[in-house]
Amino acid sequence: MGFFRSVFSFTLGTTVGVYIAQNYNVPNIKKMTNFGIAMAKHYEENYRKRKKGDDDSN
């Protein structure tokens, strides 16, 4: 009985997900994630404290 319940839940979830993706404006999660990572790297590179021995004026 547990197997059929699992298969039914998976099938229902997949069907609802496909319907929502086709009929509604769903954001692209991968694109949003990549943008967030790029912004975090930019922030980290520009605002990180410099080490005492790290001098760029050689």
N, CA, C, O and CB atoms as a CASP TS submission, in Angstrom:
PFRMAT TS
TARGET T0000
AUTHOR 0000-0000-0000
METHOD Language model
MODEL 1
PARENT N/A
ATOM      1  N   MET     1       0.819  -1.186   0.000  1.00  0.00           N
ATOM      2  CA  MET     1       0.000   0.000   0.000  1.00  0.00           C
ATOM      3  C   MET     1       0.868   1.257   0.000  1.00  0.00           C
ATOM      4  O   MET     1       0.487   2.260  -0.603  1.00  0.00           O
ATOM      5  CB  MET     1      -0.935  -0.006   1.200  1.00  0.00           C
ATOM      6  N   GLY     2       2.016   1.227   0.656  1.00  0.00           N
ATOM      7  CA  GLY     2       2.898   2.383   0.711  1.00  0.00           C
ATOM      8  C   GLY     2       3.484   2.726  -0.650  1.00  0.00           C
ATOM      9  O   GLY     2       3.699   3.897  -0.963  1.00  0.00           O
ATOM     10  N   PHE     3       3.743   1.693  -1.467  1.00  0.00           N
ATOM     11  CA  PHE     3       4.307   1.925  -2.794  1.00  0.00           C
ATOM     12  C   PHE     3       3.333   2.712  -3.665  1.00  0.00           C
ATOM     13  O   PHE     3       3.728   3.661  -4.342  1.00  0.00           O
ATOM     14  CB  PHE     3       4.662   0.592  -3.468  1.00  0.00           C
ATOM     15  N   PHE     4       2.070   2.322  -3.648  1.00  0.00           N
ATOM     16  CA  PHE     4       1.075   3.003  -4.471  1.00  0.00           C
ATOM     17  C   PHE     4       0.845   4.437  -3.991  1.00  0.00           C
ATOM     18  O   PHE     4       0.607   5.331  -4.803  1.00  0.00           O
ATOM     19  CB  PHE     4      -0.244   2.228  -4.458  1.00  0.00           C
ATOM     20  N   ARG     5       0.915   4.653  -2.703  1.00  0.00           N
ATOM     21  CA  ARG     5       0.759   6.000  -2.160  1.00  0.00           C
ATOM     22  C   ARG     5       1.920   6.880  -2.611  1.00  0.00           C
ATOM     23  O   ARG     5       1.721   8.046  -2.950  1.00  0.00           O
ATOM     24  CB  ARG     5       0.676   5.964  -0.616  1.00  0.00           C
ATOM     25  N   SER     6       3.132   6.323  -2.617  1.00  0.00           N
ATOM     26  CA  SER     6       4.302   7.073  -3.061  1.00  0.00           C
ATOM     27  C   SER     6       4.212   7.408  -4.550  1.00  0.00           C
ATOM     28  O   SER     6       4.483   8.538  -4.958  1.00  0.00           O
ATOM     29  CB  SER     6       5.578   6.279  -2.776  1.00  0.00           C
ATOM     30  N   VAL     7       3.837   6.435  -5.341  1.00  0.00           N
ATOM     31  CA  VAL     7       3.719   6.653  -6.788  1.00  0.00           C
ATOM     32  C   VAL     7       2.623   7.671  -7.073  1.00  0.00           C
ATOM     33  O   VAL     7       2.793   8.539  -7.928  1.00  0.00           O
ATOM     34  CB  VAL     7       3.423   5.323  -7.525  1.00  0.00           C
ATOM     35  N   PHE     8       1.506   7.573  -6.367  1.00  0.00           N
ATOM     36  CA  PHE     8       0.411   8.522  -6.561  1.00  0.00           C
ATOM     37  C   PHE     8       0.849   9.932  -6.193  1.00  0.00           C
ATOM     38  O   PHE     8       0.544  10.876  -6.922  1.00  0.00           O
ATOM     39  CB  PHE     8      -0.811   8.113  -5.730  1.00  0.00           C
ATOM     40  N   SER     9       1.551  10.098  -5.086  1.00  0.00           N
ATOM     41  CA  SER     9       2.019  11.417  -4.663  1.00  0.00           C
ATOM     42  C   SER     9       3.001  11.995  -5.676  1.00  0.00           C
ATOM     43  O   SER     9       2.918  13.175  -6.017  1.00  0.00           O
ATOM     44  CB  SER     9       2.675  11.335  -3.278  1.00  0.00           C
ATOM     45  N   PHE    10       3.926  11.173  -6.156  1.00  0.00           N
ATOM     46  CA  PHE    10       4.892  11.623  -7.145  1.00  0.00           C
ATOM     47  C   PHE    10       4.206  12.033  -8.444  1.00  0.00           C
ATOM     48  O   PHE    10       4.527  13.078  -9.010  1.00  0.00           O
ATOM     49  CB  PHE    10       5.917  10.529  -7.416  1.00  0.00           C
ATOM     50  N   THR    11       3.275  11.230  -8.916  1.00  0.00           N
ATOM     51  CA  THR    11       2.553  11.525 -10.158  1.00  0.00           C
ATOM     52  C   THR    11       1.719  12.787 -10.027  1.00  0.00           C
ATOM     53  O   THR    11       1.702  13.614 -10.939  1.00  0.00           O
ATOM     54  CB  THR    11       1.658  10.352 -10.548  1.00  0.00           C
ATOM     55  N   LEU    12       1.032  12.946  -8.915  1.00  0.00           N
ATOM     56  CA  LEU    12       0.219  14.132  -8.691  1.00  0.00           C
ATOM     57  C   LEU    12       1.100  15.384  -8.625  1.00  0.00           C
ATOM     58  O   LEU    12       0.762  16.409  -9.218  1.00  0.00           O
ATOM     59  CB  LEU    12      -0.603  13.983  -7.398  1.00  0.00           C
ATOM     60  N   GLY    13       2.202  15.310  -7.925  1.00  0.00           N
ATOM     61  CA  GLY    13       3.117  16.442  -7.826  1.00  0.00           C
ATOM     62  C   GLY    13       3.711  16.824  -9.165  1.00  0.00           C
ATOM     63  O   GLY    13       3.828  18.009  -9.475  1.00  0.00           O
ATOM     64  N   THR    14       4.086  15.842  -9.957  1.00  0.00           N
ATOM     65  CA  THR    14       4.632  16.103 -11.281  1.00  0.00           C
ATOM     66  C   THR    14       3.590  16.748 -12.179  1.00  0.00           C
ATOM     67  O   THR    14       3.894  17.701 -12.896  1.00  0.00           O
ATOM     68  CB  THR    14       5.144  14.813 -11.911  1.00  0.00           C
ATOM     69  N   THR    15       2.374  16.242 -12.148  1.00  0.00           N
ATOM     70  CA  THR    15       1.294  16.785 -12.972  1.00  0.00           C
ATOM     71  C   THR    15       0.979  18.229 -12.597  1.00  0.00           C
ATOM     72  O   THR    15       0.828  19.079 -13.475  1.00  0.00           O
ATOM     73  CB  THR    15       0.039  15.925 -12.833  1.00  0.00           C
ATOM     74  N   VAL    16       0.882  18.506 -11.319  1.00  0.00           N
ATOM     75  CA  VAL    16       0.597  19.872 -10.865  1.00  0.00           C
ATOM     76  C   VAL    16       1.757  20.794 -11.218  1.00  0.00           C
ATOM     77  O   VAL    16       1.530  21.934 -11.623  1.00  0.00           O
ATOM     78  CB  VAL    16       0.333  19.899  -9.341  1.00  0.00           C
ATOM     79  N   GLY    17       2.988  20.330 -11.072  1.00  0.00           N
ATOM     80  CA  GLY    17       4.152  21.130 -11.423  1.00  0.00           C
ATOM     81  C   GLY    17       4.198  21.479 -12.899  1.00  0.00           C
ATOM     82  O   GLY    17       4.522  22.611 -13.257  1.00  0.00           O
ATOM     83  N   VAL    18       3.882  20.535 -13.750  1.00  0.00           N
ATOM     84  CA  VAL    18       3.860  20.787 -15.196  1.00  0.00           C
ATOM     85  C   VAL    18       2.761  21.785 -15.530  1.00  0.00           C
ATOM     86  O   VAL    18       2.978  22.691 -16.335  1.00  0.00           O
ATOM     87  CB  VAL    18       3.650  19.468 -15.985  1.00  0.00           C
ATOM     88  N   TYR    19       1.600  21.638 -14.935  1.00  0.00           N
ATOM     89  CA  TYR    19       0.496  22.574 -15.180  1.00  0.00           C
ATOM     90  C   TYR    19       0.875  23.997 -14.777  1.00  0.00           C
ATOM     91  O   TYR    19       0.636  24.946 -15.524  1.00  0.00           O
ATOM     92  CB  TYR    19      -0.759  22.131 -14.416  1.00  0.00           C
ATOM     93  N   ILE    20       1.464  24.136 -13.601  1.00  0.00           N
ATOM     94  CA  ILE    20       1.845  25.472 -13.116  1.00  0.00           C
ATOM     95  C   ILE    20       2.924  26.073 -14.014  1.00  0.00           C
ATOM     96  O   ILE    20       2.860  27.259 -14.337  1.00  0.00           O
ATOM     97  CB  ILE    20       2.348  25.401 -11.650  1.00  0.00           C
ATOM     98  N   ALA    21       3.912  25.277 -14.422  1.00  0.00           N
ATOM     99  CA  ALA    21       4.994  25.784 -15.256  1.00  0.00           C
ATOM    100  C   ALA    21       4.490  26.251 -16.625  1.00  0.00           C
ATOM    101  O   ALA    21       5.040  27.189 -17.201  1.00  0.00           O
ATOM    102  CB  ALA    21       6.060  24.712 -15.434  1.00  0.00           C
ATOM    103  N   GLN    22       3.458  25.608 -17.139  1.00  0.00           N
ATOM    104  CA  GLN    22       2.943  25.963 -18.457  1.00  0.00           C
ATOM    105  C   GLN    22       1.998  27.154 -18.408  1.00  0.00           C
ATOM    106  O   GLN    22       1.906  27.897 -19.385  1.00  0.00           O
ATOM    107  CB  GLN    22       2.238  24.780 -19.070  1.00  0.00           C
ATOM    108  N   ASN    23       1.297  27.355 -17.305  1.00  0.00           N
ATOM    109  CA  ASN    23       0.230  28.352 -17.280  1.00  0.00           C
ATOM    110  C   ASN    23       0.530  29.591 -16.446  1.00  0.00           C
ATOM    111  O   ASN    23      -0.249  30.543 -16.467  1.00  0.00           O
ATOM    112  CB  ASN    23      -1.005  27.726 -16.773  1.00  0.00           C
ATOM    113  N   TYR    24       1.615  29.602 -15.729  1.00  0.00           N
ATOM    114  CA  TYR    24       1.946  30.745 -14.885  1.00  0.00           C
ATOM    115  C   TYR    24       3.386  31.175 -15.146  1.00  0.00           C
ATOM    116  O   TYR    24       4.199  30.385 -15.625  1.00  0.00           O
ATOM    117  CB  TYR    24       1.740  30.404 -13.387  1.00  0.00           C
ATOM    118  N   ASN    25       3.696  32.422 -14.830  1.00  0.00           N
ATOM    119  CA  ASN    25       5.034  32.957 -15.026  1.00  0.00           C
ATOM    120  C   ASN    25       5.894  32.586 -13.810  1.00  0.00           C
ATOM    121  O   ASN    25       5.933  33.310 -12.815  1.00  0.00           O
ATOM    122  CB  ASN    25       4.993  34.508 -15.236  1.00  0.00           C
ATOM    123  N   VAL    26       6.575  31.454 -13.914  1.00  0.00           N
ATOM    124  CA  VAL    26       7.401  30.938 -12.828  1.00  0.00           C
ATOM    125  C   VAL    26       8.831  31.426 -13.047  1.00  0.00           C
ATOM    126  O   VAL    26       9.358  31.276 -14.149  1.00  0.00           O
ATOM    127  CB  VAL    26       7.340  29.371 -12.757  1.00  0.00           C
ATOM    128  N   PRO    27       9.480  32.009 -12.025  1.00  0.00           N
ATOM    129  CA  PRO    27      10.848  32.505 -12.220  1.00  0.00           C
ATOM    130  C   PRO    27      11.836  31.361 -12.439  1.00  0.00           C
ATOM    131  O   PRO    27      11.634  30.241 -11.969  1.00  0.00           O
ATOM    132  CB  PRO    27      11.284  33.343 -11.014  1.00  0.00           C
ATOM    133  N   ASN    28      12.906  31.673 -13.162  1.00  0.00           N
ATOM    134  CA  ASN    28      13.967  30.707 -13.424  1.00  0.00           C
ATOM    135  C   ASN    28      14.894  30.673 -12.209  1.00  0.00           C
ATOM    136  O   ASN    28      15.680  31.597 -12.003  1.00  0.00           O
ATOM    137  CB  ASN    28      14.759  31.068 -14.730  1.00  0.00           C
ATOM    138  N   ILE    29      14.805  29.631 -11.419  1.00  0.00           N
ATOM    139  CA  ILE    29      15.555  29.523 -10.167  1.00  0.00           C
ATOM    140  C   ILE    29      17.056  29.443 -10.426  1.00  0.00           C
ATOM    141  O   ILE    29      17.841  30.028  -9.680  1.00  0.00           O
ATOM    142  CB  ILE    29      15.094  28.296  -9.375  1.00  0.00           C
ATOM    143  N   LYS    30      17.464  28.735 -11.462  1.00  0.00           N
ATOM    144  CA  LYS    30      18.895  28.605 -11.755  1.00  0.00           C
ATOM    145  C   LYS    30      19.500  29.966 -12.095  1.00  0.00           C
ATOM    146  O   LYS    30      20.599  30.285 -11.643  1.00  0.00           O
ATOM    147  CB  LYS    30      19.124  27.616 -12.918  1.00  0.00           C
ATOM    148  N   LYS    31      18.790  30.766 -12.887  1.00  0.00           N
ATOM    149  CA  LYS    31      19.276  32.094 -13.253  1.00  0.00           C
ATOM    150  C   LYS    31      19.356  32.994 -12.027  1.00  0.00           C
ATOM    151  O   LYS    31      20.323  33.741 -11.874  1.00  0.00           O
ATOM    152  CB  LYS    31      18.368  32.726 -14.315  1.00  0.00           C
ATOM    153  N   MET    32      18.364  32.934 -11.159  1.00  0.00           N
ATOM    154  CA  MET    32      18.366  33.740  -9.942  1.00  0.00           C
ATOM    155  C   MET    32      19.509  33.330  -9.019  1.00  0.00           C
ATOM    156  O   MET    32      20.144  34.188  -8.406  1.00  0.00           O
ATOM    157  CB  MET    32      17.026  33.610  -9.212  1.00  0.00           C
ATOM    158  N   THR    33      19.775  32.038  -8.913  1.00  0.00           N
ATOM    159  CA  THR    33      20.850  31.536  -8.060  1.00  0.00           C
ATOM    160  C   THR    33      22.216  31.999  -8.577  1.00  0.00           C
ATOM    161  O   THR    33      23.061  32.449  -7.804  1.00  0.00           O
ATOM    162  CB  THR    33      20.802  29.998  -7.985  1.00  0.00           C
ATOM    163  N   ASN    34      22.418  31.883  -9.887  1.00  0.00           N
ATOM    164  CA  ASN    34      23.694  32.319 -10.470  1.00  0.00           C
ATOM    165  C   ASN    34      23.905  33.820 -10.276  1.00  0.00           C
ATOM    166  O   ASN    34      25.026  34.255 -10.010  1.00  0.00           O
ATOM    167  CB  ASN    34      23.744  31.970 -11.970  1.00  0.00           C
ATOM    168  N   PHE    35      22.840  34.617 -10.407  1.00  0.00           N
ATOM    169  CA  PHE    35      22.946  36.058 -10.197  1.00  0.00           C
ATOM    170  C   PHE    35      23.305  36.354  -8.740  1.00  0.00           C
ATOM    171  O   PHE    35      24.136  37.221  -8.471  1.00  0.00           O
ATOM    172  CB  PHE    35      21.625  36.763 -10.582  1.00  0.00           C
ATOM    173  N   GLY    36      22.684  35.640  -7.802  1.00  0.00           N
ATOM    174  CA  GLY    36      22.987  35.836  -6.385  1.00  0.00           C
ATOM    175  C   GLY    36      24.428  35.488  -6.045  1.00  0.00           C
ATOM    176  O   GLY    36      25.069  36.188  -5.262  1.00  0.00           O
ATOM    177  N   ILE    37      24.934  34.420  -6.622  1.00  0.00           N
ATOM    178  CA  ILE    37      26.318  34.018  -6.383  1.00  0.00           C
ATOM    179  C   ILE    37      27.277  35.057  -6.966  1.00  0.00           C
ATOM    180  O   ILE    37      28.284  35.391  -6.342  1.00  0.00           O
ATOM    181  CB  ILE    37      26.593  32.623  -6.995  1.00  0.00           C
ATOM    182  N   ALA    38      26.969  35.566  -8.155  1.00  0.00           N
ATOM    183  CA  ALA    38      27.818  36.582  -8.778  1.00  0.00           C
ATOM    184  C   ALA    38      27.833  37.861  -7.940  1.00  0.00           C
ATOM    185  O   ALA    38      28.885  38.481  -7.781  1.00  0.00           O
ATOM    186  CB  ALA    38      27.332  36.887 -10.210  1.00  0.00           C
ATOM    187  N   MET    39      26.687  38.260  -7.407  1.00  0.00           N
ATOM    188  CA  MET    39      26.621  39.461  -6.577  1.00  0.00           C
ATOM    189  C   MET    39      27.400  39.262  -5.276  1.00  0.00           C
ATOM    190  O   MET    39      28.073  40.180  -4.807  1.00  0.00           O
ATOM    191  CB  MET    39      25.156  39.825  -6.270  1.00  0.00           C
ATOM    192  N   ALA    40      27.311  38.075  -4.698  1.00  0.00           N
ATOM    193  CA  ALA    40      28.039  37.786  -3.464  1.00  0.00           C
ATOM    194  C   ALA    40      29.550  37.833  -3.713  1.00  0.00           C
ATOM    195  O   ALA    40      30.291  38.362  -2.884  1.00  0.00           O
ATOM    196  CB  ALA    40      27.628  36.406  -2.903  1.00  0.00           C
ATOM    197  N   LYS    41      30.010  37.294  -4.828  1.00  0.00           N
ATOM    198  CA  LYS    41      31.438  37.341  -5.162  1.00  0.00           C
ATOM    199  C   LYS    41      31.886  38.780  -5.376  1.00  0.00           C
ATOM    200  O   LYS    41      32.961  39.170  -4.920  1.00  0.00           O
ATOM    201  CB  LYS    41      31.733  36.499  -6.421  1.00  0.00           C
ATOM    202  N   HIS    42      31.079  39.562  -6.060  1.00  0.00           N
ATOM    203  CA  HIS    42      31.412  40.965  -6.300  1.00  0.00           C
ATOM    204  C   HIS    42      31.518  41.727  -4.980  1.00  0.00           C
ATOM    205  O   HIS    42      32.457  42.495  -4.770  1.00  0.00           O
ATOM    206  CB  HIS    42      30.358  41.621  -7.210  1.00  0.00           C
ATOM    207  N   TYR    43      30.568  41.513  -4.115  1.00  0.00           N
ATOM    208  CA  TYR    43      30.568  42.176  -2.810  1.00  0.00           C
ATOM    209  C   TYR    43      31.800  41.772  -1.999  1.00  0.00           C
ATOM    210  O   TYR    43      32.458  42.613  -1.385  1.00  0.00           O
ATOM    211  CB  TYR    43      29.280  41.833  -2.031  1.00  0.00           C
ATOM    212  N   GLU    44      32.100  40.477  -2.007  1.00  0.00           N
ATOM    213  CA  GLU    44      33.241  39.964  -1.232  1.00  0.00           C
ATOM    214  C   GLU    44      34.559  40.525  -1.762  1.00  0.00           C
ATOM    215  O   GLU    44      35.442  40.867  -0.977  1.00  0.00           O
ATOM    216  CB  GLU    44      33.271  38.422  -1.273  1.00  0.00           C
ATOM    217  N   GLU    45      34.701  40.623  -3.085  1.00  0.00           N
ATOM    218  CA  GLU    45      35.954  41.124  -3.658  1.00  0.00           C
ATOM    219  C   GLU    45      36.140  42.617  -3.390  1.00  0.00           C
ATOM    220  O   GLU    45      37.267  43.066  -3.182  1.00  0.00           O
ATOM    221  CB  GLU    45      35.988  40.860  -5.165  1.00  0.00           C
ATOM    222  N   ASN    46      35.071  43.382  -3.392  1.00  0.00           N
ATOM    223  CA  ASN    46      35.180  44.838  -3.241  1.00  0.00           C
ATOM    224  C   ASN    46      35.236  45.309  -1.798  1.00  0.00           C
ATOM    225  O   ASN    46      35.819  46.359  -1.529  1.00  0.00           O
ATOM    226  CB  ASN    46      34.029  45.497  -3.918  1.00  0.00           C
ATOM    227  N   TYR    47      34.662  44.584  -0.874  1.00  0.00           N
ATOM    228  CA  TYR    47      34.537  45.080   0.490  1.00  0.00           C
ATOM    229  C   TYR    47      35.303  44.261   1.528  1.00  0.00           C
ATOM    230  O   TYR    47      35.138  44.485   2.727  1.00  0.00           O
ATOM    231  CB  TYR    47      33.103  45.120   0.866  1.00  0.00           C
ATOM    232  N   ARG    48      36.132  43.323   1.092  1.00  0.00           N
ATOM    233  CA  ARG    48      36.911  42.518   2.030  1.00  0.00           C
ATOM    234  C   ARG    48      38.020  43.371   2.639  1.00  0.00           C
ATOM    235  O   ARG    48      38.637  44.186   1.953  1.00  0.00           O
ATOM    236  CB  ARG    48      37.506  41.270   1.325  1.00  0.00           C
ATOM    237  N   LYS    49      38.263  43.179   3.911  1.00  0.00           N
ATOM    238  CA  LYS    49      39.367  43.890   4.558  1.00  0.00           C
ATOM    239  C   LYS    49      40.687  43.349   4.033  1.00  0.00           C
ATOM    240  O   LYS    49      40.833  42.150   3.796  1.00  0.00           O
ATOM    241  CB  LYS    49      39.294  43.750   6.105  1.00  0.00           C
ATOM    242  N   ARG    50      41.630  44.237   3.859  1.00  0.00           N
ATOM    243  CA  ARG    50      42.957  43.847   3.403  1.00  0.00           C
ATOM    244  C   ARG    50      43.784  43.336   4.587  1.00  0.00           C
ATOM    245  O   ARG    50      43.617  43.797   5.716  1.00  0.00           O
ATOM    246  CB  ARG    50      43.670  45.036   2.710  1.00  0.00           C
ATOM    247  N   LYS    51      44.660  42.397   4.319  1.00  0.00           N
ATOM    248  CA  LYS    51      45.574  41.923   5.348  1.00  0.00           C
ATOM    249  C   LYS    51      46.669  42.954   5.547  1.00  0.00           C
ATOM    250  O   LYS    51      46.935  43.750   4.646  1.00  0.00           O
ATOM    251  CB  LYS    51      46.176  40.546   4.973  1.00  0.00           C
ATOM    252  N   LYS    52      47.302  42.958   6.700  1.00  0.00           N
ATOM    253  CA  LYS    52      48.354  43.935   6.989  1.00  0.00           C
ATOM    254  C   LYS    52      49.522  43.785   6.033  1.00  0.00           C
ATOM    255  O   LYS    52      50.072  44.798   5.602  1.00  0.00           O
ATOM    256  CB  LYS    52      48.840  43.787   8.428  1.00  0.00           C
ATOM    257  N   GLY    53      49.922  42.592   5.684  1.00  0.00           N
ATOM    258  CA  GLY    53      51.061  42.357   4.814  1.00  0.00           C
ATOM    259  C   GLY    53      50.713  42.459   3.336  1.00  0.00           C
ATOM    260  O   GLY    53      51.612  42.424   2.497  1.00  0.00           O
ATOM    261  N   ASP    54      49.454  42.582   2.999  1.00  0.00           N
ATOM    262  CA  ASP    54      49.000  42.609   1.615  1.00  0.00           C
ATOM    263  C   ASP    54      48.974  44.047   1.111  1.00  0.00           C
ATOM    264  O   ASP    54      48.028  44.788   1.378  1.00  0.00           O
ATOM    265  CB  ASP    54      47.605  41.959   1.481  1.00  0.00           C
ATOM    266  N   ASP    55      50.020  44.438   0.379  1.00  0.00           N
ATOM    267  CA  ASP    55      50.116  45.812  -0.119  1.00  0.00           C
ATOM    268  C   ASP    55      50.113  45.783  -1.642  1.00  0.00           C
ATOM    269  O   ASP    55      50.946  45.108  -2.246  1.00  0.00           O
ATOM    270  CB  ASP    55      51.401  46.522   0.422  1.00  0.00           C
ATOM    271  N   ASP    56      49.188  46.507  -2.273  1.00  0.00           N
ATOM    272  CA  ASP    56      49.072  46.525  -3.723  1.00  0.00           C
ATOM    273  C   ASP    56      49.951  47.585  -4.370  1.00  0.00           C
ATOM    274  O   ASP    56      50.003  47.638  -5.599  1.00  0.00           O
ATOM    275  CB  ASP    56      47.642  46.749  -4.115  1.00  0.00           C
ATOM    276  N   SER    57      50.641  48.426  -3.621  1.00  0.00           N
ATOM    277  CA  SER    57      51.429  49.519  -4.208  1.00  0.00           C
ATOM    278  C   SER    57      52.900  49.134  -4.371  1.00  0.00           C
ATOM    279  O   SER    57      53.786  49.877  -3.949  1.00  0.00           O
ATOM    280  CB  SER    57      51.317  50.777  -3.341  1.00  0.00           C
ATOM    281  N   ASN    58      53.159  47.983  -4.976  1.00  0.00           N
ATOM    282  CA  ASN    58      54.553  47.552  -5.182  1.00  0.00           C
ATOM    283  C   ASN    58      55.203  48.295  -6.273  1.00  0.00           C
ATOM    284  O   ASN    58      56.373  48.055  -6.572  1.00  0.00           O
ATOM    285  CB  ASN    58      54.632  46.098  -5.476  1.00  0.00           C
TER
END
